[in-house]
Amino acid sequence: MRQFSRLLAAMALLITAGGPARADEFKPGYLQLTQSDRETYDVLWKIPAIDESTTLRVKPQFPNGTEVLAPVRSTFSRGITVQRWRIRVPEGLDGKAIFFSQLSETRVDVLARLVRLDGTVQLERILPVNPRFVAKASPGRMEVVKTYTVLGIEHILTGFDHLLYVLGMLILVAGWRRIVATMSAFTATHSLTLTAAALGWVHVPQPPVEACIALSILFVAREIVQVHRGRPGITARWPWVVSFAFGLMHGFGFAGALAEVGLPQSSIPIALLFFNVGVEIGQLLFVTGVLAAIAVGSLAVQRLRLSQPRGMWRIAPYAIGALASFWLVERISAF
């Protein structure tokens, strides 16, 4: 068990050393086209920006013959520029491509969302390797399932604060039954708050939510220190209770990410369900990857008779706590 714990501590150090200072950022470019008649569309374009006049140079390029019907209105807030205007595309967009100029020169992806007159929605993630969005006829449910499942997986696997919280709980929890109970409690509550917030039943401002997520990681780091001082706290004794409580805040965080892309009005239950499924798949992949790495590492240590750093436990929780403290201060400043 000591060997298992030391390897987990090593992973925590790697994540805190290599993870970005700004965690849980989910800010791709975002293009929304809302069809108002056969040839007319309202355009909403969101792109990361430094200030009101300095944005990424990525722009949507509409098909030849597209006419701008209204002047562009632009606003800037919290690192995002939002532009709105109206266009007319002769004979509509179906079967035509929208290109994103200079996307291949950036690391930014684009989410493109087309809302049609019949209420159906086409949503695709545009990557720099293929910077174009082709409008299609009304999509089937399987396209919604695929798109939102992938979005859920990508969000959890790029949300370093969520991953660091899960890793911290794995460090504290010993035994398969306790791990399953802890992860199940976390899943149950963040699923509830994700659903409630995404459907508009509950509204919680994102800055306090993100600060509370950072606080949950700091709390877990403190609990790890207490365990190794011989004074286990509530998390070590009843991890599922703490995970249940903190899952509420993490669920609101997931809902904030989902709000960035929105839900298709004709398929809200399916999109919400499979975004949640994607989050759970991503979490399961992470936990499985951690446990697999532990197994491989333990085998290597035994066969090669390597010595293990005894000070690992003293460093890991403080590294986790330091990064969580930085996030906490940064997020409180955004209130």
C-alpha positions as CSV (number, residue, x, y, z in Angstrom):
1,M,0.0,0.0,0.0
2,R,2.9,2.4,0.8
3,Q,4.3,1.7,-2.7
4,F,0.9,2.4,-4.3
5,S,0.5,5.7,-2.3
6,R,4.0,6.9,-3.2
7,L,3.3,6.3,-6.9
8,L,0.1,8.3,-6.6
9,A,2.0,11.1,-4.9
10,A,4.5,11.1,-7.8
11,M,1.6,11.5,-10.3
12,A,0.3,14.4,-8.3
13,L,3.6,16.1,-8.5
14,L,3.8,15.6,-12.3
15,I,0.3,17.1,-12.7
16,T,1.0,20.1,-10.5
17,A,4.3,20.7,-12.2
18,G,3.1,20.2,-15.8
19,G,-0.5,21.4,-15.5
20,P,-1.4,24.9,-16.7
21,A,-1.8,27.7,-14.2
22,R,-5.2,28.5,-15.6
23,A,-7.2,25.3,-15.2
24,D,-10.5,24.2,-16.6
25,E,-10.4,26.7,-19.5
26,F,-13.0,25.7,-22.2
27,K,-12.8,28.7,-24.5
28,P,-12.6,27.6,-28.2
29,G,-13.8,29.9,-30.9
30,Y,-17.6,29.7,-31.2
31,L,-19.7,30.4,-34.3
32,Q,-23.5,30.2,-34.1
33,L,-25.7,30.6,-37.1
34,T,-29.5,31.0,-36.4
35,Q,-31.6,30.7,-39.5
36,S,-34.4,33.2,-39.7
37,D,-35.7,32.4,-43.2
38,R,-34.6,30.3,-46.2
39,E,-31.6,32.5,-47.0
40,T,-31.1,34.7,-43.9
41,Y,-29.0,33.9,-40.8
42,D,-28.1,35.7,-37.6
43,V,-24.4,35.3,-36.8
44,L,-22.8,35.2,-33.4
45,W,-19.0,34.9,-33.4
46,K,-17.0,34.5,-30.1
47,I,-13.2,34.5,-30.1
48,P,-10.6,34.7,-27.4
49,A,-9.1,38.2,-27.2
50,I,-6.5,40.3,-25.3
51,D,-8.6,43.4,-25.3
52,E,-11.4,45.0,-27.4
53,S,-9.2,45.6,-30.4
54,T,-6.8,42.6,-30.2
55,T,-8.4,39.2,-31.0
56,L,-7.1,36.1,-32.6
57,R,-7.0,36.6,-36.4
58,V,-9.3,33.6,-37.0
59,K,-12.5,34.6,-38.8
60,P,-15.3,32.7,-40.5
61,Q,-15.4,33.1,-44.3
62,F,-18.8,32.5,-45.8
63,P,-19.6,31.1,-49.2
64,N,-19.2,33.4,-52.3
65,G,-22.2,35.7,-52.8
66,T,-22.9,36.1,-49.1
67,E,-24.3,39.5,-48.3
68,V,-24.0,41.3,-44.9
69,L,-27.4,42.7,-44.0
70,A,-26.6,44.4,-40.7
71,P,-23.4,46.1,-39.3
72,V,-21.2,44.1,-36.9
73,R,-21.9,44.8,-33.2
74,S,-18.9,43.9,-31.0
75,T,-18.5,43.6,-27.2
76,F,-15.6,42.5,-25.0
77,S,-15.7,40.8,-21.6
78,R,-13.3,38.5,-19.6
79,G,-11.0,37.6,-22.5
80,I,-13.7,37.0,-25.1
81,T,-14.9,39.2,-28.0
82,V,-18.5,38.6,-29.1
83,Q,-19.6,39.9,-32.5
84,R,-23.1,39.8,-33.9
85,W,-24.4,40.5,-37.4
86,R,-26.9,39.2,-40.1
87,I,-26.1,37.7,-43.5
88,R,-28.0,36.4,-46.5
89,V,-26.7,33.4,-48.4
90,P,-28.3,32.8,-51.8
91,E,-30.2,29.5,-51.7
92,G,-29.2,28.9,-48.1
93,L,-26.2,27.2,-46.5
94,D,-27.1,23.6,-47.0
95,G,-24.2,21.7,-48.6
96,K,-22.0,24.8,-48.5
97,A,-18.8,25.3,-46.6
98,I,-17.6,28.0,-44.1
99,F,-13.9,28.3,-43.9
100,F,-12.0,29.6,-40.8
101,S,-9.0,31.7,-42.1
102,Q,-5.7,31.2,-40.2
103,L,-7.1,28.6,-37.9
104,S,-4.3,26.2,-38.9
105,E,-1.8,28.7,-37.5
106,T,-3.3,28.7,-34.0
107,R,-4.0,26.1,-31.3
108,V,-7.6,27.1,-31.0
109,D,-10.5,24.9,-32.0
110,V,-13.8,26.3,-33.1
111,L,-17.3,25.0,-32.2
112,A,-19.7,25.7,-35.1
113,R,-23.5,25.5,-34.4
114,L,-26.2,25.9,-37.0
115,V,-29.8,26.3,-35.7
116,R,-32.2,25.7,-38.5
117,L,-35.8,26.9,-39.1
118,D,-37.2,23.5,-38.1
119,G,-35.4,23.7,-34.7
120,T,-32.8,21.1,-35.5
121,V,-29.2,21.8,-34.7
122,Q,-25.9,20.9,-36.3
123,L,-22.9,21.1,-34.0
124,E,-19.3,20.3,-34.9
125,R,-15.9,20.9,-33.5
126,I,-13.6,22.3,-36.1
127,L,-9.9,21.5,-35.8
128,P,-6.9,23.4,-37.3
129,V,-6.1,20.3,-39.5
130,N,-9.4,20.7,-41.3
131,P,-10.6,24.3,-40.8
132,R,-14.1,24.2,-42.4
133,F,-17.7,23.6,-41.5
134,V,-20.0,22.1,-44.1
135,A,-23.7,22.8,-43.4
136,K,-25.8,19.7,-43.7
137,A,-29.5,18.9,-43.9
138,S,-31.3,18.3,-40.5
139,P,-29.1,15.8,-38.6
140,G,-30.2,12.7,-36.8
141,R,-30.0,11.9,-33.1
142,M,-26.8,9.9,-33.5
143,E,-24.9,13.0,-34.6
144,V,-26.0,14.8,-31.4
145,V,-25.0,11.7,-29.3
146,K,-21.6,11.6,-30.9
147,T,-20.9,15.4,-30.7
148,Y,-21.9,15.8,-27.0
149,T,-20.2,12.6,-25.8
150,V,-16.9,13.8,-27.3
151,L,-17.4,17.3,-25.8
152,G,-17.9,15.7,-22.4
153,I,-14.8,13.5,-22.6
154,E,-12.7,16.4,-23.9
155,H,-13.9,18.7,-21.1
156,I,-13.0,16.4,-18.2
157,L,-9.6,15.3,-19.7
158,T,-8.6,19.0,-20.2
159,G,-10.0,20.2,-16.8
160,F,-6.8,19.9,-14.7
161,D,-8.5,21.1,-11.6
162,H,-11.2,18.3,-11.8
163,L,-8.5,15.7,-12.5
164,L,-6.3,17.0,-9.6
165,Y,-9.3,16.7,-7.2
166,V,-10.0,13.1,-8.4
167,L,-6.3,12.2,-8.0
168,G,-6.2,13.7,-4.5
169,M,-9.2,11.6,-3.5
170,L,-7.5,8.5,-4.9
171,I,-4.5,9.3,-2.7
172,L,-6.7,9.4,0.4
173,V,-8.9,6.5,-0.3
174,A,-7.7,2.9,0.3
175,G,-9.4,-0.2,-1.0
176,W,-11.5,-0.9,-4.1
177,R,-14.9,-0.6,-2.3
178,R,-14.1,2.8,-0.9
179,I,-12.8,4.0,-4.3
180,V,-16.0,2.8,-6.0
181,A,-18.2,4.4,-3.3
182,T,-16.3,7.7,-3.4
183,M,-16.4,8.0,-7.2
184,S,-20.0,7.0,-7.3
185,A,-21.0,9.7,-4.8
186,F,-19.0,12.3,-6.8
187,T,-20.7,11.1,-10.1
188,A,-24.2,11.2,-8.5
189,T,-24.0,14.8,-7.2
190,H,-22.2,16.4,-10.1
191,S,-24.8,14.8,-12.5
192,L,-27.6,16.3,-10.5
193,T,-26.2,19.8,-10.4
194,L,-25.1,19.6,-14.1
195,T,-28.6,18.7,-15.1
196,A,-30.3,21.3,-12.9
197,A,-28.0,24.2,-14.1
198,A,-28.1,23.2,-17.8
199,L,-31.9,23.1,-17.8
200,G,-32.1,26.5,-16.0
201,W,-33.6,25.2,-12.8
202,V,-30.7,26.6,-10.8
203,H,-28.4,29.5,-11.6
204,V,-25.1,29.9,-9.8
205,P,-22.5,32.5,-11.1
206,Q,-19.4,30.8,-12.5
207,P,-16.7,32.8,-10.6
208,P,-17.8,31.6,-7.1
209,V,-18.2,28.1,-8.5
210,E,-14.7,28.0,-9.9
211,A,-13.3,29.4,-6.6
212,C,-15.1,26.6,-4.6
213,I,-13.7,24.0,-6.9
214,A,-10.2,25.3,-6.2
215,L,-11.1,25.3,-2.5
216,S,-12.2,21.6,-2.7
217,I,-8.7,20.7,-4.0
218,L,-7.0,22.7,-1.2
219,F,-9.2,20.9,1.3
220,V,-8.2,17.5,0.0
221,A,-4.5,18.5,0.1
222,R,-4.8,19.4,3.7
223,E,-6.5,16.1,4.5
224,I,-3.6,14.2,2.9
225,V,-1.2,16.1,5.2
226,Q,-3.4,15.3,8.2
227,V,-3.4,11.6,7.4
228,H,0.3,11.4,7.3
229,R,0.6,13.2,10.6
230,G,-1.6,10.5,12.1
231,R,-4.6,12.7,12.5
232,P,-7.0,11.6,9.7
233,G,-9.9,14.0,9.1
234,I,-13.4,13.5,7.8
235,T,-12.3,12.9,4.2
236,A,-10.1,9.9,5.2
237,R,-12.9,8.5,7.4
238,W,-15.9,9.1,5.2
239,P,-14.6,10.0,1.7
240,W,-17.9,9.4,0.0
241,V,-19.6,12.0,2.2
242,V,-17.1,14.7,1.2
243,S,-17.0,13.6,-2.4
244,F,-20.8,13.8,-2.4
245,A,-20.7,17.4,-1.1
246,F,-17.9,18.6,-3.4
247,G,-19.5,16.9,-6.4
248,L,-22.3,19.6,-6.2
249,M,-19.8,22.4,-7.0
250,H,-18.0,20.4,-9.7
251,G,-21.3,19.7,-11.4
252,F,-21.9,23.5,-11.6
253,G,-18.5,23.8,-13.2
254,F,-19.3,21.2,-15.8
255,A,-22.6,23.1,-16.5
256,G,-20.6,26.3,-17.1
257,A,-18.6,24.5,-19.8
258,L,-21.8,23.2,-21.4
259,A,-23.2,26.7,-21.4
260,E,-20.3,27.7,-23.7
261,V,-21.7,25.6,-26.5
262,G,-25.4,25.4,-25.6
263,L,-28.0,22.7,-26.0
264,P,-29.9,21.9,-29.2
265,Q,-33.5,22.8,-28.5
266,S,-34.9,19.8,-30.4
267,S,-32.6,17.3,-28.6
268,I,-32.0,18.8,-25.1
269,P,-32.4,15.5,-23.1
270,I,-30.2,13.5,-25.5
271,A,-27.5,16.2,-25.6
272,L,-27.5,16.7,-21.8
273,L,-27.4,12.9,-21.1
274,F,-24.6,12.2,-23.4
275,F,-22.5,15.2,-22.4
276,N,-22.8,13.7,-18.9
277,V,-21.9,10.3,-20.2
278,G,-18.9,11.8,-21.9
279,V,-17.8,13.4,-18.6
280,E,-18.1,10.0,-16.9
281,I,-16.2,8.2,-19.6
282,G,-13.4,10.8,-19.4
283,Q,-13.3,10.4,-15.6
284,L,-13.2,6.6,-15.9
285,L,-10.4,6.8,-18.5
286,F,-8.4,9.0,-16.1
287,V,-8.9,6.7,-13.1
288,T,-8.2,3.6,-15.1
289,G,-5.0,5.2,-16.5
290,V,-3.8,6.2,-13.0
291,L,-4.4,2.7,-11.7
292,A,-2.7,1.1,-14.7
293,A,0.3,3.3,-14.3
294,I,0.4,2.4,-10.6
295,A,0.4,-1.3,-11.5
296,V,3.2,-0.9,-14.1
297,G,5.2,1.3,-11.8
298,S,4.9,-1.2,-8.9
299,L,6.0,-4.0,-11.2
300,A,9.0,-2.0,-12.4
301,V,10.1,-1.1,-8.9
302,Q,9.9,-4.7,-7.8
303,R,11.8,-6.1,-10.7
304,L,14.5,-3.5,-10.9
305,R,14.7,-3.2,-7.1
306,L,14.6,0.6,-7.3
307,S,14.5,2.7,-4.2
308,Q,11.5,5.0,-3.7
309,P,11.9,8.6,-2.5
310,R,10.8,8.8,1.1
311,G,10.0,12.5,1.0
312,M,7.4,12.2,-1.8
313,W,4.5,12.4,0.6
314,R,5.8,15.6,2.2
315,I,6.1,17.3,-1.2
316,A,2.9,16.1,-3.1
317,P,0.1,17.5,-0.9
318,Y,1.9,20.9,-0.6
319,A,2.4,21.0,-4.4
320,I,-1.3,20.3,-4.8
321,G,-2.3,22.8,-2.2
322,A,0.0,25.5,-3.7
323,L,-1.5,25.2,-7.1
324,A,-5.1,25.1,-5.7
325,S,-4.3,28.2,-3.6
326,F,-3.1,30.0,-6.8
327,W,-6.3,29.1,-8.6
328,L,-8.4,30.2,-5.6
329,V,-6.8,33.7,-5.4
330,E,-7.1,34.0,-9.2
331,R,-10.7,33.1,-9.3
332,I,-11.7,35.2,-6.3
333,S,-10.2,38.2,-8.1
334,A,-12.7,37.5,-11.0
335,F,-15.7,38.0,-8.7
